[in-house]
Amino acid sequence: MALSLAEALHHATQTLQQAGIEQARLDARLLVEWATATTRLDALARPELALTPEQGAKLDAALQRRVTGEPTHRIIGTRGFYGLDFTLSTDTLEPRPDTETLIDLVLPFLQTQANPTALDMGTGSGAIAIALLHTVPQLRVTAVDISAGALATARQNAASAGVEARFTTCESDWFASVTGRFDLIISNPPYIPHGDIAALDKSVRDFDPLRALDGGADGLDFYRLLAAQGRRFLNPQGKIAVEIGFRQKEDVTALFTTAGFTRAAARADLGGIEPALLFSTSNSS
C-alpha cells in the first residue's frame, strides 16, 4: 500500500533518527519534498496525498544514501546560498552559510564603485561570484577554477540566476592563465591542513572534492599564493577578500602584511568568529 505524504515524512524521520543523523526531521522533510515534488504547504494541506511507486522508490533510495553519510543537498543536487539556489556537482564544494559572511564583507566596497570588476579564485559552483553579481548590478566577474567540470556547473548556475552576461569563466591553475586587473580578488580557498583531512566529518571528507579542501601542510598554501601574486592583478585601489579557517586570522594577516597589504576589515559570523578578511594595497584605504 502506498504511503501518504504524512506517513512518508514519519517513515523518513524515523529512518534517519535511527541512523543517528543530526537534524533528521529537517533532512527527512527536504528529501520527501524532493522525491515527491511537493512543498511544505502540500504536507499541511494534503497530508493524505499518496506517493506513486516511483516516488516511493526514489525516497527509499535517497534515505539509503543519507544513512550512509551522503549530505542531503548532495542527494537533492542543489543548495541555497544568499537567497539563490545553486546546482551542485562532484567537482564543486557545497556552499555553506559561513561563506555568506564573505559576501557581506565586500558589498560596501563594491557598491561604491562605478563599474567594478572582480576575480573569483577557485569559484567552484560560482556561489560567491553569482551572489555578488545578483546583488551588485554594475559588477562584472571573472570566475577561475582548475576544474572544467566546476566551471560548467558555475556557468549553469549563472544562467539560472540571470547573470550570465556579466559572468566570465577562466580555466586556470590559480593565476597561471589569468590576465587583466580587477578591483577585487575574492576567494574561499582550500584551507584545511593536510593532516586534518582524515579527521573531517564523512559528509565533507567523502563528498566534497579533495582539492577544494586541502590547503597544504599548514592550510596556508593558497593564502601564500594570493598574497604573493595577487597585487599584479589588482587595480591601484584594489582589494583582496578571503575566507579563512578557524584560528587562521593572525597567520593569514601576517602573510598579507609581509606582502605589502593592510588588513582593512574583518567580519564576524553569527557565532562571533571572523571567517572573512579584507586586505587593501598600501596605496588604498
Stockholm file with secondary structure:
# STOCKHOLM 1.0

chainA/1-285         MALSLAEALHHATQTLQQAGIEQARLDARLLVEWATATTRLDALARPELALTPEQGAKLDAALQRRVTGEPTHRIIGTRGFYGLDFTLSTDTLEPRPDTETLIDLVLPFLQTQANPTALDMGTGSGAIAIALLHTVPQLRVTAVDISAGALATARQNAASAGVEARFTTCESDWFASVTGRFDLIISNPPYIPHGDIAALDKSVRDFDPLRALDGGADGLDFYRLLAAQGRRFLNPQGKIAVEIGFRQKEDVTALFTTAGFTRAAARADLGGIEPALLFSTSNSS
#=GR chainA/1-285 SS CCCBHHHHHHHHHHHHHHTTCTTHHHHHHHHHHHHHTCCHHHHHHCTTCBCCHHHHHHHHHHHHHHHTTCCHHHHHTEEEETTEEEECCTTSCCCCGGGHHHHHHHHHHHTTSSSCEEEEETCTTSHHHHHHHHHCTTCEEEEEESCHHHHHHHHHHHHHHTCGGGEEEEECSGGGGCCSCEEEEEECCCCBCGGGGGGSCHHHHTTSCGGGTBCCTTSCHHHHHHHHHGGGGEEEEEEEEEECCTTCHHHHHHHHHHTTEEEEEEECCTTSCCCEEEEEETTCC
#=GC SS_cons         CCCBHHHHHHHHHHHHHHTTCTTHHHHHHHHHHHHHTCCHHHHHHCTTCBCCHHHHHHHHHHHHHHHTTCCHHHHHTEEEETTEEEECCTTSCCCCGGGHHHHHHHHHHHTTSSSCEEEEETCTTSHHHHHHHHHCTTCEEEEEESCHHHHHHHHHHHHHHTCGGGEEEEECSGGGGCCSCEEEEEECCCCBCGGGGGGSCHHHHTTSCGGGTBCCTTSCHHHHHHHHHGGGGEEEEEEEEEECCTTCHHHHHHHHHHTTEEEEEEECCTTSCCCEEEEEETTCC
//
